[in-house]
Amino acid sequence: MQFDPVNAQRTTRRAYVKYGGAAVVGSVLAGCTGNGNSERSPTDGGSGGDSSYTVTMEPVGTVELDSVPETWFPYTGDYADMGVALGKADGLSAIGVRARFGSHLYEDLPGVSVDTSELTELWQDGTGQEVFYELDADVHIIDPNFMVNRLQWSRDEVDDIRDQVAPFVGNTIFSRVYDWHEYAEYTMYDAFEKIAQVFQEKARYEAFKRYHDEVLADVRDRLPDDRPDIAVLYPAGVPPESFYPYLVGTGTQSKHWNDLNVGDALERNGVTDAQAGGGTVDYETLLEIDPDAIAIRLQGEITQEYFQDEIVAPLEDHDAASELTAVQNGRVIYGGLTYQGPIIHLFQLERAAQGLYPDEFGGERLFDRQRVGDIANGEV
């Protein structure tokens, strides 16, 4: 029997949701909708009367909730990581692509875990509406423009899910190169604060912010004066013969590189980001650029052994690649995952610092796993 989302009987805890004024999905490209109308502090969200509260985040605008969402899902791992950091792992029900969510990193944190095998994978040769009806979540931590521009949903489809299931709250933060992203550009912690409003978890957010600032200040105080120009690349195959280029921009996918104040060898040589329609680059192009260091981005759990055997060793043995300065100087390093929130970022900052500056940071742990686990578990 064909599933009928409109007429299906649905019994849920879902909060009644309403959108204020012009802040509807159909007008999200029109421009700014403001940053708050709250009676509470910004991190608590605004007061909507009684026990309800509002959250304002572009491009959607203002969403009113009458209770804290219990079940939720994002599309990308950056927002999944934020929810886990806020102690909401138990309510996480789905993810776009499991392999792109760095949940394996939680194994190093006391009391924090996510079994991705239990999460519904939203991408199944495309992403349809049916899975949203079936999951019946209380909130979707997703930029609706991502659904339209990256997953080819229509505006009507977005509106149907918003009206019949639950609201969308989110902003595409991982990259700034999309020409359709003509609205507010949130930093990682800007967006994290908004998600903390959704879940009413101000204390956890503030604890993470304090600890992030503490760790970052310590790392930056120890950075050498000589900063390399790096090329962030994603292999088109393994072993690699060509690569998709990723510029060190202002999106959250590059936060660990910006934190380390590196230069961007690709940008300085006029290379177009793969996410903005750029093609692959081959070794001939890389030899012309000859970056000081090469950061290879890979999805999933990447061990040092895998990286050495499948990436570094083939480059060292390759006739052209072996002529690159970065290869000759042992500065081919792991570039991390695309999607990072506050927890994953700390791991990626640590590994990037160790890879770029082994004499300074070596195998040293740059943040306290117990403290991060404690914050995620509410011990703030």
N, C-alpha and C positions, 0 to 999 in steps of 0.2 A: 504494500500500500504506500502511496506517495505521501511523504510527510507534508502536512499543511501547517506552516508556522502561524498563520493568522488565526485559524480556528481551533488550534490545539488547546487542550485544557492545560493551564499552567498554574501551579500553586507554588509560590515563592515567598521569600522573606523580603523581596526587593523593596528598597525605599522608593517612594513616589518621587519622580525626578521631573523638574521643570526648568526650562531654559528662559533666561530673562531677556526681554526686549529683542534687540536685533542679533543677539548672540546665538544664532542657530547655525547648524552646519552648512546650510545652503548659502550662507553669506560669509563664510570664513575667509574668502580671499579679498574681501572688501577692505580690510585693514585692521587697525587696532581696536580692541574693545575695552581697554583699560586694565588696571592691575588690582582692582579690589574695591569693595564697597562694604567693608567689614566693620562690625562693632567689636570684634575680637582682634587679637594681634594677628598679623598676616599669616603666621604659620598655623594658627588654629583654624584658619578659614573664617569667612564672614558669618554672621548670625542671620539665619533666615526665619527666625521666629520659632517659639517652642524649643524643641531639641534639635531642630534642623540647622544646617549650616551650608554655606556656599563655598565653592572653590572657583577661582577665576584663572583660567590658563588659556592662552592663545594656542591654536586658532579657534577653539570652540567658543570661548567666552565664559560666562558664568553658569555654573551648574549647581542646583540646590539638591541636597540630600537630606533625608530625614533620619538616617541612621548610618553608622559606619559600615561600609561594604564588608561582607564576610567572604564572598567568593569573587575572584577577579582573575584577569589575565592580560598580559601585554602581547605585542607581536615580537618585539625585540628584547634581547637579553639585558640591555641597559636598564629598562624599567623593571624587568623581573628582579634584577639585583637590588634595585631600590626597595622593592616590596619586601624582599628577604631581609635587607638591612633594617627595615622597620618592624620586623617580627611577624610578618604576614605570610610566611612560607606555607603554612597549612592551608591557606585559602587559594593558593595558586593552582589553577586547573589546566593551563595550556600555555604553549609557546609557539612562535612561528616555526622555527626549525630547532630541534633539540640540540643538534651538534654546535649551534652557534651561541649557545648559552653556557657560559663558563662555570657551571655549577660544580664541576670537579674541584674547583679551588676551595670550596667550602669544607672539603675533607680535612683541611688544615686548621679549621676553626672549631673550638670546643662548643658543642651544643647547637651547631648550625648545619643543616643538611637539606638537600632537595633531591629526590629521586626522579630524575627526568623521564625515566621509563613510565612513570605514572602520569606524566603530563600529555594531554592530547596535542598532537602536532597539527598546527593550523594549516601548514603548507602541505598539500597533497595534490601535486601537479596543478596547483592553483589553490585559492582559498575562497570557498563559497559561503553563502549566508547560513546554510543549514547547520554548520558546526556551531555557529554563534547561538542559534536557537537551542540546539541540543545541550550545550554547556550551561546556558541560562545563568550567566554570571551576574553579579550585582553591579559591576563596573568594568569597562574596557579601557585599560591604560594604553591607549593607542591614539595617535594623531589621525583623525579621519581623512586628512589629505594624503597620508601615506596609503590608506586603503584605496583611494581614488587614483593616485598618480603612480604608485608602485605595483598595486595589485589589480588595477583596472576595474574597481567597483564603480558603479554609477552613484551619483548623489542620492538618488532615490533609494538605492540599496543601503547606503549609510543611514539615511533618515529612518528607514524601516527598522533597522536594528536598534537605533537610538530610541525610537518611540515604543517599540514592542518588546524589547529585551532590557537594555540598560544603556546609560550614556557612554560616550567616548570622552576621555580626558587624557591629553597627551600632546606632545610636540616632537617632531622629528629632530632630535638633537645630535645624532651621531655624525651627521655630515651637513656642511653648509653649501654644497655645490649645486643642489637641485634648483632649477630655475623657477619652480612652482612655490618654493619656500620664501614667500614674500611677507612674512610676518615675524613676530618676535623671535629672537634667537636666544634661547636660554643656555646658560652654562650648566654643567652637570649639577652643581649645587643649587642653582636657581630651580631647575626642574625637580630635583630631589625635595626641595622645600614644598613645591606644589603637591607632590605625591604624599608628603607627610601631612599636608592639609586634608587630602582625600581620606587618609586613614586615621586622622586625628592623633598623630604620633610626633608631637612637637619635641618632646624630650629626647627621643632617640635621634631625630634629625639634628638637634643642636649638639648632642654628644658626638655624633659623627663629624659634624662640621668642625668642632673644636679639635678633635683628634687629627682629622685631615690637615688642618692648618699647622698643627704641631709637627706632624711627620714631614710635611712639605718644607717647612722652614728649616728643619734639621738637614734634609737632603740638599736643599739649595745652598745652605751655608758651607757645604762640603764639596760643591761642584768645582772641578778644575777651571782655570781661566780659559783654557783652550777648548772651545766647543766645536764639535764636528758638524759638517754638513752631511745629512743622511738622506738616503733614498728609501722610502717605505714602499715595498713591493709585495704583490701577491702572486705566487707562481701560477702560471697558466697550466702547468702540469708538473708532475714529480717523477723523475728529476727534472728541474726546470730548464727550459730552453728560451722562454719568454715570460714576461711578467705584466700584470696589471698594475699601473702606477697609482699611488695614493698620496696626495699632497698633505703636508703637515698644516692643516687649516685650523679653523677655530671650533670645529665640531668636536664632540666629546670622544670620538674614536682616536683623536690625537692628543688628548689631555696629557698623557704621560710624557709625550715628546715636548709639548709646550712647557710642562713643568720643569723639564731638564734643559730648556733654553737652547735646543739644537737648531741648526739652520736646515733649510729644505733645498737639497741639491736639485730636485726635480722642478720645483717652482722657479728657481733661479735660471733654469735652462728652458723655460717655456713649455714644459710637459703638461698636458691636460689630464686632470684627474679621471680615472676610469669611471667614477660615479657620475661624471659630467659628460660622458660620451667619449672619453679618450680611449684609444686603442691600446694594444700591448706594446711594450718596449722590448727590444732584443739586446743581445750583448754588444752589438755594434753601437747602439745608442748609449748604452751604459758606459762603454769605454770612452765615448766622447764626453760624457758628463763626469765620469770617474769620481763618484762620491767618496767622502772620507769613510763612511760606514754604510752598510746596507742592512736594513731591518726587514726581515721576511715575516709578513703577516700570514698566519694560518689559523683556521678554525678548529675547534675541538681541543682535546687534551694532547698537548705536544710535550713529550719528554725530551730531556737533553740528548738522550741516545738517538731518538728518532731524528731530531733536528741535525745532529752531527752526521748521521749516516745517510739521510735522504736529501739534505739540503747542502750542508757545508762541504762534505767530501766530494760530491759531484761537481761543485763549483771549483774546488781546488784541482780536480782532475780534468777540467774542461779547457780546451786549447785557448778559447777567448776569455772565458770567465776568470781563468787563473791570472790574467794580466791586469785585472782590476786591483786598484790600490787597497780597497777594503778587504778583498780576498787575501792578498799578499800579507796584509798586516793583521790578519785574524780578527777583523771587525765586521763579520757577517753575524748578526745577532737575531734572536727571535723578536718579532715585532708585536706580538700579542694578538688579542681578539678584537674584532670590530666593535662589539657592544660591551661597554663597561659602565657600571654604576659605581657607587662609593666603595663597595667591598672589592670587586674585581679590579678597580683602578689601583688600589693599594698594592695588590699582587703585581700588576703590570708595571707600575712605577718602580717597584723593587727590582724586578727582573730586567727592566730596561736600564736602570742605573748600574746594575751589576754587569750587564753586557757591554755598555759603553765605557764604563770606568772601572774595570776589574781591580786596578791597583788601589783605588779608593774604597770601593764598596765590596769587592770580592764576593764571597759567599755569605756575607753578613745579612741577617734579617733586619730590615729597615722599619718594621712595625711589629707591634705586639699582638700576636694572634689571640691570646686570651682576652685582651682588652676589646678587640673588635667583636669577638664572640659574645662577650658580656654585654656590649651595647646592643647588639642585635637581639639578645635575649632579655632586654629591658633593664639590665643592671647599669643604670646611667648615673 
